[in-house]
C-alpha cells in the first residue's frame, strides 16, 4: 500500500495531570452500541445503533448545563440503522448511511431541533456504506471511508455541502481504505485516526486533512498500537481518544491525549468501569461525555461518563479574559474581547433547547449587542476564538 505523506511527527509519552471521570445520568434508551451523535450549539443528540437482533432509530437530547437527557422524535419508521455517522451545522443535525436490519444504506436525514422533525435530503450518489467517519469544515461535511456489501473497507471521500444539499467526490484516501475510524475537526482542519484497513489491519495512525489542497498528512502513530471502534474528540489543542478494541480484541477503557502543537501523547485516567467499544461521544467546552457501548461478553450498557480535560493556562483563562455584562440583562449586552488575537472571535446564541437563535459578529474589543427583541428567559452565549470556546449562561429579564 503506497503512502503519499510520510512527514511523521515525533511523539513523546509523558505523565499527565489528573483528568477526572465522573458518572453522569444514564442514557435513557435501551442498551446499544454502534449509535451516532451530533451536537447543535450546547445540546448533543444521540441515538440509532443496534441491539440483538434489530437496528434502532430513537434519539435523545443531552443538555450539559442541566446534565439531563430528554427524548426527541425518532427517525421515521423503517429508517432505523447502525453504523451511521452524525454531523451538524450551527442549527441542523444530520445522520448519514449505515446498515439497517438487512442491508447497507446511503440516505441522508436532517434533524431540525426547532420543529423536532426529520427530513430526507439528497442521498450519496454512490453505493451504500456503513461505518464511515465524518467531520465538518466550513459548512462542508466529509464522509470518509466505511465499508460496503462488496468491500471490507473503502477509500472514498465525499463532500456534502450543507447549504446547497449537494455532493462532490474528493480524492480517495492516499493511505488506503479505512472502516470505523475515529474523526473530528477544528475550524480549518480535519482529523482521522485508527480504524481497520481492507486487510483487516488495526491502524495506529493519525492523519490531518487540509481542505484547500484536498490532501492528507500523517501526523503521528499511537504508542500503544492499532485500535478500532473508539471515539476521538478535540478539546483546545488536544485530540482525546476513548475506548475501542485492539488487535487482540481486548475491550479498552483507555483514554489518551495527543497534543497537536507538541506532538505529544499522554495517557489519561481510564474510564473507571469495564472497557467498551462503539459507544457515542460528544463534548462541551472542556468536558467530554461518553455513553452506551458494547462490553466484553456481548453485554451492552447505558452508562454515561464525563471527563474533565485539563487545558493550558491560556485556555483556562479565557473565561477571565472575556467580559460579559450585565447578567441578567434587559435589552443590551456588552461583550469585551481581548485584542491582538490571531483569529476573529465569533458568537452563537442558543436557547436552552439547543435551538440557534442568531449568529453574532464580534470585534476584537468592545461589542454592544442589542437583544431587546428576545423573550424573557435563559440563553446560552457561545463565544469561539480560534480553537477555544466558552459558553456563558445569560438571563434576559
GUDO-330223 format. One record per atom (N, C-alpha, C): residue in one letter; x, y negated, z. Coordinates in steps of 0.05 Angstrom, whole numbers, padded with zeros to 5 digits, always signed. Last residue first. Example, Ala and Ser with C-alpha at 12.3 -4.5 7.8 and 13.67 -1.06 7.14 Angstrom:
REM residues 2
S+00257+00045+00142S+00273+00021+00143S+00258-00001+00157A+00264+00114+00156A+00246+00090+00156A+00264+00066+00156
//
This chain:
REM residues 397
X-00685-00790+00623X-00708-00797+00640X-00731-00807+00624X-00645-00737+00605X-00659-00760+00594X-00684-00766+00612X-00585-00711+00626X-00613-00713+00633X-00625-00739+00622X-00537-00665+00601X-00546-00692+00604X-00576-00692+00609X-00481-00625+00608X-00510-00625+00612X-00519-00654+00618X-00430-00617+00561X-00440-00632+00584X-00470-00631+00584X-00377-00579+00538X-00406-00582+00537X-00415-00596+00563X-00319-00582+00497X-00332-00583+00523X-00362-00587+00519X-00267-00554+00460X-00295-00561+00461X-00304-00562+00490X-00210-00556+00417X-00221-00557+00444X-00250-00567+00445X-00187-00560+00369X-00196-00533+00377X-00208-00532+00405X-00209-00624+00356X-00192-00603+00347X-00203-00575+00354X-00258-00634+00400X-00234-00648+00390X-00214-00627+00382X-00327-00635+00409X-00304-00620+00399X-00282-00639+00390X-00381-00633+00453X-00360-00650+00441X-00336-00633+00434X-00448-00626+00463X-00424-00611+00458X-00404-00628+00442X-00496-00637+00509X-00479-00652+00490X-00452-00637+00487X-00559-00614+00521X-00531-00607+00522X-00515-00622+00501X-00612-00640+00563X-00599-00635+00537X-00570-00627+00542X-00675-00643+00595X-00647-00636+00597X-00636-00629+00569X-00722-00699+00589X-00714-00671+00593X-00684-00668+00595X-00763-00740+00549X-00751-00735+00574X-00744-00705+00578X-00747-00743+00479X-00766-00739+00500X-00750-00734+00526X-00710-00794+00444X-00713-00767+00455X-00734-00766+00477X-00703-00845+00428X-00724-00830+00414X-00728-00802+00426X-00660-00867+00453X-00686-00873+00465X-00709-00858+00451X-00606-00863+00442X-00622-00838+00444X-00649-00843+00457X-00550-00887+00416X-00578-00896+00421X-00596-00871+00419X-00486-00888+00442X-00506-00872+00429X-00534-00882+00437X-00427-00918+00434X-00453-00924+00446X-00474-00908+00430X-00360-00904+00445X-00383-00898+00430X-00408-00904+00446X-00292-00919+00440X-00316-00925+00454X-00340-00920+00436X-00251-00875+00411X-00250-00896+00431X-00277-00897+00445X-00252-00850+00360X-00232-00843+00380X-00229-00866+00400X-00323-00840+00349X-00298-00854+00344X-00278-00845+00365X-00368-00791+00324X-00355-00805+00346X-00330-00818+00336X-00432-00773+00300X-00404-00781+00293X-00393-00797+00316X-00474-00721+00315X-00466-00748+00323X-00437-00752+00315X-00533-00685+00297X-00504-00687+00296X-00496-00716+00301X-00589-00664+00338X-00576-00681+00318X-00546-00679+00320X-00611-00616+00359X-00627-00640+00356X-00615-00659+00336X-00611-00547+00353X-00596-00571+00347X-00614-00595+00343X-00633-00507+00405X-00641-00519+00380X-00624-00545+00376X-00626-00483+00454X-00605-00480+00434X-00611-00491+00407X-00660-00495+00493X-00667-00471+00478X-00646-00466+00456X-00645-00544+00513X-00637-00520+00528X-00645-00494+00514X-00622-00579+00453X-00639-00576+00476X-00632-00550+00490X-00560-00611+00434X-00578-00589+00433X-00598-00591+00456X-00517-00647+00393X-00536-00649+00415X-00557-00627+00413X-00448-00651+00379X-00474-00639+00372X-00492-00641+00397X-00393-00689+00355X-00411-00681+00376X-00437-00670+00365X-00322-00697+00344X-00349-00694+00334X-00367-00684+00357X-00260-00731+00332X-00279-00719+00350X-00307-00717+00337X-00208-00715+00288X-00230-00732+00293X-00250-00718+00312X-00142-00699+00310X-00167-00691+00298X-00190-00709+00306X-00103-00724+00339X-00097-00716+00311X-00122-00708+00296X-00117-00781+00379X-00120-00752+00374X-00114-00747+00344X-00114-00834+00396X-00090-00821+00385X-00092-00791+00383X-00157-00839+00456X-00147-00847+00429X-00123-00831+00422X-00211-00805+00487X-00182-00813+00487X-00173-00819+00459X-00276-00833+00486X-00258-00812+00477X-00229-00822+00478X-00335-00845+00520X-00308-00855+00515X-00289-00831+00509X-00401-00857+00509X-00381-00836+00508X-00354-00848+00501X-00462-00876+00537X-00435-00885+00529X-00416-00861+00531X-00529-00880+00517X-00508-00863+00529X-00481-00872+00519X-00595-00905+00526X-00568-00907+00515X-00548-00891+00531X-00642-00894+00552X-00643-00897+00523X-00616-00897+00510X-00630-00867+00604X-00656-00874+00594X-00657-00876+00564X-00595-00814+00639X-00596-00838+00623X-00624-00843+00613X-00566-00787+00702X-00585-00788+00680X-00584-00814+00664X-00512-00816+00674X-00526-00790+00674X-00539-00786+00701X-00490-00868+00629X-00497-00857+00655X-00510-00830+00652X-00429-00832+00607X-00446-00844+00628X-00467-00861+00614X-00370-00797+00600X-00398-00799+00591X-00415-00810+00613X-00304-00790+00580X-00322-00802+00600X-00349-00806+00587X-00251-00745+00575X-00276-00755+00562X-00295-00766+00584X-00212-00728+00610X-00205-00748+00590X-00229-00760+00576X-00235-00688+00641X-00228-00713+00654X-00222-00736+00634X-00243-00648+00603X-00266-00659+00618X-00260-00686+00631X-00191-00637+00590X-00208-00650+00570X-00233-00662+00583X-00158-00608+00623X-00162-00636+00629X-00180-00651+00610X-00154-00558+00602X-00170-00560+00626X-00176-00589+00632X-00120-00572+00560X-00146-00562+00554X-00164-00564+00578X-00074-00590+00587X-00088-00608+00569X-00117-00598+00564X-00060-00543+00615X-00068-00567+00630X-00083-00587+00612X-00089-00486+00581X-00068-00504+00589X-00078-00528+00604X-00134-00436+00612X-00122-00451+00589X-00102-00471+00600X-00160-00375+00629X-00143-00397+00638X-00130-00410+00614X-00225-00354+00620X-00198-00354+00608X-00183-00379+00618X-00268-00312+00651X-00259-00340+00651X-00230-00340+00642X-00313-00266+00626X-00285-00271+00631X-00279-00301+00630X-00367-00225+00643X-00358-00252+00637X-00329-00255+00645X-00409-00172+00620X-00386-00181+00636X-00377-00208+00625X-00466-00133+00623X-00454-00157+00612X-00432-00167+00631X-00491-00067+00609X-00475-00086+00626X-00467-00110+00610X-00518-00028+00585X-00530-00055+00582X-00515-00075+00599X-00489+00028+00548X-00492+00011+00572X-00506-00015+00565X-00487+00099+00532X-00487+00070+00525X-00494+00053+00549X-00448+00158+00529X-00467+00141+00543X-00464+00112+00534X-00409+00189+00504X-00433+00183+00489X-00454+00166+00504X-00360+00197+00526X-00380+00216+00532X-00407+00211+00519X-00343+00129+00537X-00335+00156+00532X-00356+00176+00541X-00395+00082+00516X-00375+00092+00535X-00366+00120+00526X-00412+00028+00475X-00412+00057+00478X-00389+00065+00496X-00449-00033+00489X-00427-00017+00480X-00430+00012+00487X-00464-00095+00527X-00471-00069+00515X-00446-00053+00507X-00421-00154+00523X-00445-00139+00532X-00450-00114+00515X-00381-00206+00545X-00381-00180+00530X-00404-00163+00541X-00363-00273+00540X-00382-00253+00550X-00380-00229+00532X-00316-00321+00562X-00323-00301+00542X-00342-00281+00555X-00305-00391+00573X-00316-00365+00582X-00322-00347+00559X-00293-00442+00560X-00271-00425+00568X-00280-00398+00578X-00346-00449+00517X-00323-00464+00527X-00301-00445+00535X-00369-00387+00509X-00379-00413+00516X-00357-00428+00530X-00376-00331+00463X-00361-00349+00481X-00377-00374+00487X-00390-00260+00456X-00394-00288+00448X-00380-00305+00469X-00399-00192+00433X-00386-00213+00449X-00393-00241+00438X-00422-00125+00440X-00425-00151+00428X-00411-00172+00446X-00386-00062+00431X-00405-00080+00444X-00407-00105+00429X-00351-00023+00411X-00374-00031+00395X-00395-00046+00411X-00330+00013+00471X-00326+00004+00443X-00353-00007+00432X-00298+00016+00536X-00321+00016+00518X-00314+00006+00490X-00279+00039+00601X-00273+00029+00575X-00297+00032+00556X-00315+00022+00662X-00305+00041+00642X-00299+00028+00616X-00291-00037+00695X-00311-00016+00692X-00299+00003+00671X-00270-00092+00693X-00270-00075+00717X-00291-00053+00716X-00231-00103+00636X-00259-00102+00646X-00260-00083+00670X-00165-00123+00657X-00183-00106+00642X-00212-00110+00653X-00130-00185+00654X-00144-00165+00670X-00163-00149+00653X-00085-00187+00597X-00101-00199+00618X-00114-00177+00635X-00022-00188+00569X-00044-00171+00577X-00059-00184+00600X-00002-00231+00516X-00004-00226+00545X-00027-00208+00551X+00040-00249+00462X+00018-00231+00473X+00020-00230+00503X+00055-00306+00425X+00060-00291+00450X+00035-00275+00457X+00063-00350+00391X+00065-00323+00381X+00071-00303+00404X+00052-00401+00406X+00076-00389+00417X+00082-00361+00406X+00004-00414+00382X+00026-00433+00380X+00053-00421+00389X-00030-00370+00396X-00022-00375+00368X+00003-00393+00366X-00028-00321+00441X-00026-00350+00440X-00014-00357+00413X-00070-00270+00453X-00048-00277+00435X-00048-00307+00432X-00088-00228+00506X-00089-00256+00496X-00065-00259+00477X-00130-00171+00519X-00104-00183+00513X-00109-00212+00503X-00157-00120+00557X-00162-00147+00547X-00135-00160+00543X-00182-00052+00561X-00160-00072+00560X-00170-00099+00549X-00213-00010+00563X-00223-00033+00578X-00203-00056+00577X-00224+00038+00511X-00207+00018+00524X-00223-00003+00540X-00224+00106+00500X-00241+00082+00502X-00227+00062+00521X-00182+00140+00456X-00186+00131+00483X-00204+00106+00482X-00169+00160+00406X-00197+00159+00413X-00202+00154+00443X-00119+00152+00390X-00123+00177+00405X-00152+00179+00415X-00120+00102+00370X-00119+00124+00351X-00121+00151+00364X-00169+00069+00413X-00143+00071+00400X-00143+00096+00382X-00227+00025+00415X-00214+00052+00418X-00188+00052+00404X-00251-00032+00454X-00246-00017+00430X-00236+00012+00436X-00232-00091+00493X-00242-00063+00490X-00234-00050+00464X-00217-00153+00465X-00231-00139+00486X-00239-00111+00477X-00173-00209+00456X-00184-00183+00447X-00195-00167+00470X-00169-00276+00441X-00174-00257+00463X-00186-00232+00452X-00125-00322+00419X-00142-00301+00410X-00145-00280+00432X-00118-00389+00439X-00114-00362+00446X-00135-00343+00432X-00124-00443+00440X-00103-00433+00423X-00099-00403+00426X-00191-00442+00454X-00169-00461+00450X-00148-00449+00431X-00207-00378+00442X-00210-00398+00463X-00186-00417+00462X-00237-00334+00401X-00217-00355+00401X-00224-00375+00422X-00246-00263+00407X-00256-00290+00409X-00233-00310+00411X-00259-00197+00385X-00239-00218+00389X-00254-00245+00389X-00271-00128+00400X-00280-00155+00395X-00257-00175+00399X-00264-00062+00369X-00261-00081+00390X-00272-00108+00382X-00262-00020+00332X-00287-00024+00347X-00283-00044+00371X-00192-00001+00342X-00216-00005+00325X-00240-00010+00344X-00120-00005+00338X-00146-00001+00352X-00169-00009+00334X-00049+00007+00343X-00073+00002+00329X-00098+00007+00346X-00004-00020+00395X-00012-00003+00373X-00040-00010+00362X+00012-00056+00433X+00003-00030+00443X-00010-00013+00421X+00025-00104+00408X+00047-00089+00421X+00038-00061+00430X+00001-00120+00344X-00005-00116+00372X+00015-00098+00385X+00033-00167+00304X+00026-00139+00307X+00022-00134+00337X+00020-00228+00266X+00030-00213+00289X+00021-00184+00287X+00008-00252+00218X+00020-00269+00239X+00030-00253+00263X+00003-00251+00149X+00007-00234+00172X+00020-00251+00194X-00043-00289+00114X-00015-00288+00124X-00015-00270+00149X-00080-00298+00053X-00077-00286+00080X-00048-00286+00088X-00118-00346+00014X-00095-00329+00019X-00094-00320+00048X-00143-00391-00011X-00155-00364-00011X-00133-00343-00007X-00124-00441-00003X-00109-00425-00022X-00121-00397-00025X-00162-00461+00033X-00155-00477+00009X-00141-00460-00012X-00165-00423+00075X-00187-00427+00057X-00179-00441+00031X-00126-00374+00100X-00125-00402+00092X-00145-00407+00070X-00126-00329+00155X-00137-00336+00128X-00136-00366+00124X-00082-00284+00186X-00093-00311+00186X-00102-00319+00157X-00082-00221+00219X-00078-00237+00196X-00093-00264+00199X-00052-00171+00257X-00069-00195+00259X-00062-00213+00235X-00048-00099+00261X-00040-00125+00250X-00062-00147+00255X-00058-00047+00271X-00050-00063+00294X-00043-00092+00286X-00106+00001+00248X-00089-00022+00243X-00082-00036+00270X-00107+00068+00241X-00115+00047+00260X-00095+00024+00258X-00123+00100+00180X-00102+00090+00198X-00114+00068+00216X-00157+00118+00141X-00165+00121+00169X-00143+00115+00189X-00145+00100+00093X-00132+00126+00100X-00139+00133+00129X-00168+00051+00090X-00181+00072+00075X-00167+00099+00078X-00163+00028+00159X-00160+00024+00130X-00172+00049+00116X-00198-00002+00215X-00189+00022+00201X-00184+00015+00171X-00177-00054+00262X-00195-00040+00244X-00182-00015+00232X-00139-00117+00268X-00144-00089+00274X-00164-00076+00254X-00168-00181+00252X-00149-00165+00269X-00159-00136+00270X-00168-00244+00224X-00178-00217+00221X-00157-00199+00235X-00188-00312+00224X-00171-00291+00235X-00184-00264+00233X-00185-00375+00190X-00199-00351+00197X-00179-00331+00208X-00184-00446+00200X-00170-00421+00195X-00188-00398+00204X-00212-00491+00216X-00200-00492+00190X-00186-00465+00182X-00235-00487+00266X-00248-00505+00247X-00236-00504+00219X-00225-00415+00273X-00224-00442+00284X-00239-00460+00264X-00256-00350+00279X-00245-00372+00264X-00243-00397+00281X-00254-00278+00277X-00263-00303+00289X-00250-00325+00272X-00259-00206+00282X-00255-00231+00267X-00266-00254+00283X-00239-00137+00276X-00249-00159+00293X-00242-00185+00279X-00261-00086+00230X-00241-00105+00240X-00255-00125+00258X-00292-00046+00205X-00295-00052+00233X-00272-00068+00245X-00243-00034+00155X-00270-00029+00165X-00271-00033+00195X-00205-00055+00099X-00209-00055+00128X-00239-00050+00134X-00156-00045+00046X-00183-00044+00058X-00183-00045+00088X-00098-00089+00037X-00114-00065+00034X-00140-00065+00049X-00073-00137+00036X-00061-00116+00053X-00077-00091+00053X-00103-00173+00008X-00078-00164-00004X-00065-00142+00012X-00172-00167-00003X-00152-00167+00018X-00125-00157+00006X-00190-00202-00065X-00190-00179-00047X-00168-00182-00025X-00213-00270-00070X-00192-00250-00075X-00195-00226-00055X-00286-00275-00073X-00259-00285-00068X-00238-00263-00074X-00347-00290-00103X-00327-00270-00098X-00300-00283-00094X-00400-00323-00074X-00377-00326-00091X-00357-00305-00084X-00471-00339-00068X-00447-00322-00062X-00425-00326-00082X-00517-00385-00036X-00504-00373-00059X-00478-00358-00051X-00543-00426-00006X-00554-00398-00008X-00543-00384-00033X-00522-00476+00004X-00533-00471-00023X-00545-00443-00026X-00504-00475+00056X-00521-00498+00047X-00535-00492+00021X-00472-00431+00062X-00495-00434+00080X-00514-00455+00070X-00445-00390+00015X-00448-00419+00021X-00474-00423+00037X-00404-00336+00027X-00432-00345+00025X-00434-00374+00033X-00355-00298-00004X-00361-00323+00010X-00390-00331+00005X-00325-00234+00005X-00345-00251-00008X-00350-00276+00009X-00275-00188-00008X-00282-00212+00008X-00302-00228-00008X-00259-00118-00009X-00272-00141-00020X-00276-00163+00001X-00238-00071+00009X-00220-00094+00010X-00233-00119-00001X-00267-00020+00051X-00268-00037+00028X-00248-00060+00032X-00270+00050+00068X-00263+00022+00075X-00261+00006+00049X-00291+00096+00048X-00288+00094+00077X-00279+00067+00086X-00342+00095-00002X-00315+00088+00006X-00313+00085+00036X-00394+00104-00015X-00374+00118-00031X-00346+00112-00023X-00426+00073+00017X-00432+00102+00016X-00411+00118+00001X-00376+00030+00047X-00400+00035+00032X-00405+00065+00032X-00350-00016+00097X-00349+00009+00081X-00376+00013+00068X-00309-00076+00106X-00331-00059+00112X-00328-00032+00097X-00287-00139+00080X-00285-00110+00082X-00310-00096+00088X-00321-00196+00101X-00295-00184+00096X-00295-00154+00100X-00351-00254+00086X-00357-00227+00092X-00334-00210+00082X-00352-00320+00108X-00336-00300+00094X-00344-00272+00104X-00390-00378+00099X-00387-00353+00114X-00372-00332+00097X-00380-00445+00101X-00376-00422+00084X-00372-00397+00102X-00378-00490+00133X-00404-00482+00121X-00402-00460+00101X-00322-00488+00150X-00333-00509+00133X-00358-00501+00118X-00321-00420+00160X-00303-00444+00158X-00317-00464+00140X-00337-00363+00197X-00347-00386+00182X-00326-00408+00183X-00331-00291+00189X-00326-00316+00203X-00335-00339+00185X-00336-00219+00195X-00345-00245+00184X-00335-00268+00201X-00330-00150+00172X-00323-00172+00190X-00333-00198+00178X-00374-00093+00162X-00357-00116+00153X-00351-00135+00175X-00407-00050+00173X-00382-00053+00188X-00363-00074+00177X-00432-00034+00107X-00435-00038+00135X-00408-00040+00149X-00463-00049+00043X-00440-00042+00060X-00447-00047+00090X-00483-00045-00027X-00488-00047+00002X-00464-00038+00018X-00450-00080-00082X-00462-00057-00070X-00465-00060-00040X-00469-00149-00096X-00451-00126-00099X-00464-00102-00085X-00489-00200-00080X-00491-00190-00108X-00470-00168-00113X-00527-00200-00021X-00500-00198-00032X-00501-00187-00060X-00589-00235-00025X-00573-00212-00018X-00546-00214-00032X-00614-00296-00001X-00603-00282-00024X-00584-00260-00015X-00657-00285+00057X-00642-00302+00038X-00630-00285+00016X-00715-00281+00097X-00695-00267+00080X-00683-00286+00060X-00722-00306+00162X-00727-00310+00133X-00706-00296+00117X-00751-00304+00226X-00731-00294+00208X-00740-00297+00179X-00766-00353+00277X-00774-00336+00254X-00749-00328+00238X-00769-00395+00314X-00767-00368+00324X-00776-00348+00302X-00765-00448+00300X-00790-00434+00294X-00792-00406+00305X-00714-00459+00321X-00736-00479+00325X-00763-00466+00320X-00680-00418+00306X-00689-00419+00334X-00712-00439+00339X-00682-00380+00251X-00685-00408+00258X-00696-00409+00287X-00641-00334+00217X-00658-00339+00240X-00658-00368+00248X-00639-00298+00157X-00633-00323+00170X-00652-00326+00194X-00608-00242+00127X-00631-00253+00141X-00622-00278+00157X-00591-00205+00071X-00583-00226+00089X-00607-00239+00101X-00575-00137+00050X-00592-00160+00052X-00581-00180+00073X-00551-00089+00040X-00536-00113+00033X-00552-00138+00036X-00541-00023+00070X-00558-00045+00060X-00541-00070+00056X-00539+00049+00071X-00525+00023+00073X-00543+00002+00060X-00591+00090+00102X-00575+00080+00080X-00560+00054+00087X-00624+00106+00146X-00616+00125+00125X-00596+00116+00105X-00633+00066+00183X-00635+00094+00192X-00624+00114+00171X-00584+00020+00157X-00610+00025+00171X-00611+00055+00178X-00524-00014+00165X-00536+00012+00158X-00563+00014+00172X-00504-00077+00138X-00504-00057+00158X-00514-00030+00147X-00525-00146+00124X-00518-00119+00117X-00520-00099+00140X-00523-00201+00169X-00518-00190+00142X-00513-00160+00143X-00557-00254+00199X-00549-00225+00202X-00547-00214+00174X-00549-00320+00224X-00552-00301+00202X-00543-00273+00211X-00578-00382+00249X-00562-00358+00252X-00568-00339+00229X-00571-00453+00251X-00584-00430+00240X-00566-00406+00243X-00542-00498+00266X-00570-00496+00275X-00585-00471+00266X-00490-00496+00249X-00496-00512+00273X-00524-00506+00284X-00489-00427+00229X-00482-00455+00224X-00488-00470+00250X-00463-00360+00241X-00482-00382+00244X-00471-00408+00234X-00466-00287+00240X-00452-00313+00239X-00472-00335+00240X-00458-00216+00245X-00472-00241+00251X-00454-00265+00249X-00464-00153+00212X-00447-00175+00222X-00464-00200+00225X-00484-00086+00228X-00488-00112+00215X-00467-00131+00225X-00483-00035+00252X-00460-00043+00235X-00465-00069+00219X-00555-00021+00245X-00530-00021+00260X-00508-00030+00241X-00623-00044+00241X-00597-00037+00230X-00576-00035+00251X-00690-00059+00215X-00672-00052+00237X-00645-00042+00225X-00730-00071+00180X-00704-00084+00175X-00684-00078+00199X-00779-00051+00194X-00765-00038+00172X-00738-00049+00166X-00805-00114+00213X-00807-00085+00214X-00794-00072+00189X-00756-00167+00222X-00781-00156+00211X-00781-00125+00211X-00724-00174+00286X-00723-00174+00257X-00748-00160+00246X-00761-00204+00340X-00746-00182+00329X-00743-00187+00298X-00758-00267+00373X-00771-00249+00353X-00751-00228+00343X-00727-00260+00438X-00736-00276+00415X-00749-00257+00395X-00722-00257+00510X-00728-00244+00484X-00735-00265+00463X-00667-00281+00548X-00696-00284+00542X-00700-00271+00514X-00621-00283+00603X-00629-00273+00577X-00659-00278+00573X-00579-00331+00638X-00603-00314+00636X-00608-00306+00607X-00546-00374+00655X-00537-00346+00656X-00560-00327+00656X-00555-00426+00647X-00572-00413+00667X-00563-00385+00672X-00516-00435+00610X-00520-00456+00631X-00536-00444+00654X-00519-00394+00573X-00497-00393+00593X-00500-00414+00615X-00571-00357+00553X-00566-00385+00559X-00544-00386+00580X-00582-00312+00501X-00569-00316+00527X-00562-00345+00530X-00636-00279+00470X-00620-00303+00472X-00608-00306+00500X-00643-00219+00431X-00647-00233+00457X-00627-00257+00457X-00678-00174+00387X-00658-00194+00393X-00665-00209+00418X-00688-00110+00353X-00696-00130+00373X-00672-00148+00379X-00677-00069+00319X-00679-00096+00307X-00687-00117+00327X-00639-00007+00312X-00655-00026+00327X-00656-00053+00313X-00640+00061+00288X-00630+00034+00289X-00649+00015+00302X-00639+00125+00321X-00651+00105+00304X-00638+00078+00308X-00638+00168+00358X-00624+00170+00332X-00637+00150+00313X-00589+00138+00397X-00596+00163+00383X-00627+00165+00381X-00586+00069+00378X-00588+00089+00399X-00595+00115+00385X-00555+00010+00351X-00565+00037+00348X-00567+00052+00375X-00565-00058+00327X-00550-00036+00339X-00564-00009+00336X-00599-00119+00348X-00595-00097+00329X-00578-00075+00343X-00568-00173+00386X-00588-00153+00381X-00580-00133+00359X-00562-00239+00412X-00551-00212+00409X-00573-00192+00404X-00542-00305+00412X-00563-00287+00405X-00551-00260+00399X-00528-00361+00454X-00518-00338+00439X-00541-00318+00435X-00527-00431+00458X-00543-00407+00461X-00532-00385+00443X-00505-00479+00446X-00498-00467+00472X-00512-00441+00477X-00502-00472+00378X-00499-00491+00400X-00489-00477+00425X-00512-00407+00367X-00521-00433+00357X-00520-00453+00380X-00478-00348+00352X-00482-00369+00371X-00491-00395+00357X-00492-00278+00343X-00484-00304+00333X-00490-00324+00354X-00482-00206+00337X-00488-00230+00352X-00480-00255+00336X-00501-00136+00335X-00489-00160+00322X-00498-00185+00338X-00484-00068+00356X-00502-00091+00352X-00487-00114+00339X-00458-00020+00369X-00458-00029+00341X-00479-00051+00336X-00502+00008+00420X-00476+00000+00410X-00479-00009+00381X-00546+00005+00478X-00540+00007+00450X-00510+00002+00445X-00603+00006+00522X-00574+00010+00517X-00569+00015+00488X-00655-00043+00509X-00646-00015+00513X-00616-00014+00509X-00648-00110+00536X-00659-00090+00518X-00649-00062+00526X-00622-00147+00568X-00649-00139+00575X-00661-00117+00558X-00558-00140+00597X-00572-00143+00572X-00600-00132+00576X-00551-00165+00665X-00551-00143+00645X-00566-00151+00620X-00515-00223+00683X-00540-00209+00681X-00540-00189+00659X-00445-00207+00698X-00467-00225+00691X-00493-00209+00689X-00389-00199+00739X-00412-00186+00727X-00433-00208+00722X-00325-00226+00718X-00347-00224+00737X-00371-00212+00723X-00255-00229+00712X-00280-00218+00702X-00301-00218+00724X-00205-00277+00707X-00224-00264+00725X-00249-00255+00710X-00137-00278+00703X-00161-00283+00687X-00183-00266+00700X-00078-00303+00729X-00102-00288+00734X-00125-00297+00716X-00026-00309+00679X-00040-00318+00703X-00066-00303+00705X+00015-00254+00656X-00006-00274+00651X-00017-00284+00678X+00080-00235+00631X+00059-00234+00651X+00040-00257+00648X+00090-00219+00561X+00097-00231+00587X+00074-00229+00606X+00117-00201+00501X+00098-00193+00522X+00107-00205+00548X+00122-00234+00439X+00134-00230+00466X+00112-00220+00484X+00135-00231+00369X+00117-00231+00392X+00132-00224+00417X+00147-00267+00310X+00159-00253+00332X+00139-00253+00355X+00106-00262+00252X+00115-00278+00275X+00127-00259+00296X+00121-00244+00188X+00112-00234+00213X+00123-00251+00236X+00112-00252+00129X+00123-00271+00148X+00112-00265+00176X+00093-00223+00087X+00109-00208+00106X+00122-00227+00126X+00042-00213+00042X+00053-00232+00061X+00068-00217+00083X+00029-00169+00011X+00038-00194-00003X+00050-00214+00016X+00040-00102+00011X+00034-00124+00028X+00046-00150+00016X+00013-00043-00018X+00031-00066-00021X+00021-00089-00004X+00017+00024+00000X+00000+00000+00000X+00018-00025+00000
//
